[in-house]
């Protein structure tokens, strides 16, 4: 089992920045990729950006150049730096970790972009 705990969400003005954090614990040695997803109520959960253990990244075209994923292996933590935020970025953001058999999720953290 893997546990994921997100933090860093909140209210920010348009054009502002936030950094989300996701700390992993448990059987983390089985994880081969971690990612951030976003979800609007009533809609599907969409990928924002993913990073594999090899350091490869995959991101949604809509967030290209404004959002950056990174990880600190010593802390078993993955981050999502979000810049130039827009009101349409308002969503619940979820941390995800994949092992060969299971897709793990955090509890989600709310990001609200509003003046």
Secondary structure as UniProt FT lines:
FT   STRAND          2..7
FT   STRAND          10..12
FT   TURN            14..15
FT   STRAND          18..26
FT   HELIX           28..30
FT   STRAND          33..39
FT   TURN            41..42
FT   STRAND          46..52
FT   TURN            53..54
FT   STRAND          57..59
FT   HELIX           61..63
FT   TURN            64..66
FT   STRAND          67..72
FT   HELIX           73..75
FT   STRAND          77..82
FT   HELIX           87..89
FT   STRAND          91..98
FT   STRAND          103..105
FT   STRAND          109..113
//
